[in-house]
Amino acid sequence: MKSADNALKISIRYSRLKDAPRFFAILSNPNFKYLSVSVKTLKDEEKWLRACPDKRRKNIEWNYAILGAGRVIGAVGIKINRARPHIGEIGYFLAEEYWGQGITTRAVKLVEREAFTKLGISRLEIVMRPENRGSEKVAIKNNYQKEGLLRKFDKDKRGKLHNFWLYAKAR
């Protein structure tokens, strides 16, 4: 783990088609126990990334690559609530070799700034399975408030429903 003084400098930029092989490699990690995203092939990932610019134009999703040391190390994004477009849900994933270094916490802070200043979002939400302590730490370190338990909220990769915590921050 790196200290705050020599922490890996990160940035975010819009996800690109050329990120597909790296994203696919990261998402194929069997140690992602709590990620509900299941990308079966590189072609699936490419198809998803090709749709990103249109999703931005339609204000549906804003997806970013997390860059560290000049390479893609993960992703963070905001999904806009269709019925309430002032609300966004943040999601993220990070390559395992970077877990536990505070990178996701910093990436969420960067995307939060985009949401509040450029996208006109007034409420951001982060949802996670209660067992996902790392994700919960990200929410807490970014001053999100726990608002409750969402029962049978989302399915895992095998289709089983799970409860999720809801954390939120309003501006």
C-alpha positions in Angstrom: 0.0 0.0 0.0 1.3 3.4 -0.8 1.4 6.3 1.6 -0.5 9.5 0.7 2.8 11.2 -0.1 3.7 8.8 -3.0 0.2 7.7 -4.0 -0.2 6.8 -7.7 -1.3 9.9 -9.5 -4.6 9.2 -11.3 -6.8 10.9 -13.8 -10.0 10.1 -15.7 -11.0 10.5 -19.3 -13.9 9.3 -21.4 -13.7 5.5 -22.1 -12.6 4.7 -25.6 -12.9 1.7 -27.9 -9.2 1.0 -27.6 -9.8 0.4 -23.8 -11.7 -2.7 -24.6 -8.9 -5.3 -24.2 -7.8 -3.8 -20.9 -11.4 -3.5 -19.5 -12.1 -7.0 -20.7 -9.0 -8.3 -18.9 -9.9 -6.5 -15.7 -13.6 -7.6 -15.8 -12.6 -11.2 -16.4 -10.9 -11.4 -13.0 -12.7 -14.2 -11.0 -11.9 -12.3 -7.8 -14.6 -9.7 -8.6 -17.1 -11.3 -6.2 -19.6 -8.4 -6.1 -19.6 -7.0 -9.6 -22.8 -7.7 -11.4 -21.4 -6.8 -14.8 -20.6 -9.9 -16.9 -18.7 -9.4 -20.1 -18.5 -12.7 -21.9 -16.3 -11.7 -24.9 -14.0 -8.9 -26.0 -16.5 -8.2 -28.8 -19.2 -7.6 -26.1 -16.9 -5.1 -24.4 -16.2 -3.4 -27.7 -19.9 -3.2 -28.5 -20.5 -1.6 -25.1 -17.8 1.0 -25.6 -19.0 1.9 -29.1 -22.4 2.9 -27.5 -20.8 5.2 -24.9 -20.6 8.4 -27.0 -24.3 8.1 -27.9 -25.1 7.5 -24.2 -23.3 10.7 -23.3 -25.2 12.6 -26.0 -28.5 11.3 -24.6 -27.4 12.0 -21.0 -27.9 8.3 -20.1 -24.4 7.4 -18.9 -21.1 9.1 -18.5 -18.3 6.5 -18.5 -14.6 7.2 -17.8 -11.4 5.2 -17.8 -9.2 5.5 -14.7 -5.6 6.2 -15.7 -2.6 5.6 -13.5 1.1 5.6 -14.6 0.0 6.2 -18.1 -2.3 3.1 -18.4 -5.9 2.1 -17.9 -6.3 0.7 -14.5 -10.1 0.7 -14.1 -13.2 2.6 -14.8 -15.8 4.8 -13.1 -19.1 6.1 -14.4 -22.4 7.8 -13.7 -25.7 6.3 -14.8 -28.4 9.0 -15.0 -31.8 8.2 -13.4 -34.2 8.3 -16.4 -37.2 9.4 -14.3 -35.2 11.9 -12.2 -32.3 13.2 -14.3 -30.9 15.2 -11.4 -29.9 11.9 -9.8 -26.9 9.8 -10.9 -25.6 6.5 -9.7 -21.8 6.0 -9.6 -20.3 2.6 -10.4 -16.6 1.6 -10.7 -14.1 -1.2 -11.0 -10.4 -1.3 -10.6 -7.7 -3.8 -11.6 -6.9 -6.1 -8.6 -3.2 -5.1 -8.4 -4.4 -1.5 -7.4 -6.9 -2.5 -4.7 -6.4 -1.0 -1.3 -4.5 2.1 -2.4 -7.3 4.6 -2.2 -7.5 4.9 -6.0 -11.2 4.2 -6.3 -11.9 6.8 -3.6 -10.0 9.4 -5.6 -11.6 8.4 -8.9 -15.1 8.8 -7.3 -14.1 12.3 -6.2 -13.1 13.2 -9.8 -16.3 11.9 -11.3 -18.3 13.5 -8.6 -16.8 16.8 -9.5 -17.9 16.2 -13.2 -21.4 15.3 -12.0 -22.0 18.3 -9.8 -20.2 21.0 -11.9 -20.8 19.9 -15.5 -23.8 17.6 -15.6 -26.1 19.5 -13.2 -26.6 16.5 -11.0 -27.8 17.4 -7.5 -27.8 13.9 -6.0 -25.3 11.0 -6.4 -25.9 7.5 -5.2 -23.6 4.5 -4.7 -25.1 1.1 -4.1 -23.2 -2.0 -3.0 -23.7 -5.4 -1.6 -23.3 -5.3 2.2 -20.4 -7.8 2.0 -18.4 -5.5 -0.2 -16.5 -3.6 2.5 -14.1 -2.0 0.0 -16.9 -0.3 -1.9 -18.5 0.8 1.4 -15.2 2.4 2.4 -15.1 4.3 -0.9 -18.6 5.7 -0.1 -17.7 6.6 3.5 -14.4 8.2 2.7 -16.2 10.4 0.1 -18.7 11.5 2.7 -21.7 9.7 1.3 -24.4 8.9 3.9 -25.9 5.5 4.3 -29.6 5.8 3.6 -30.8 2.3 3.9 -31.0 -1.3 2.7 -32.4 -2.1 -0.8 -33.9 -5.6 -0.5 -33.4 -7.9 -3.4 -32.2 -5.0 -5.4 -29.9 -6.5 -8.1 -28.7 -9.8 -9.5 -25.3 -11.3 -9.5 -23.6 -12.8 -12.6 -25.6 -16.0 -12.0 -29.0 -14.3 -11.7 -29.4 -14.5 -7.9 -31.0 -11.5 -6.2 -29.0 -9.7 -3.4 -29.6 -6.9 -0.9 -27.6 -3.7 -1.4 -26.8 -0.7 0.8 -27.7 2.7 -0.6 -25.3 5.6 0.1 -26.0 9.1 -1.3 -24.6 12.6 -1.3 -26.8 15.6 -2.2 -25.4 18.9 -3.3 
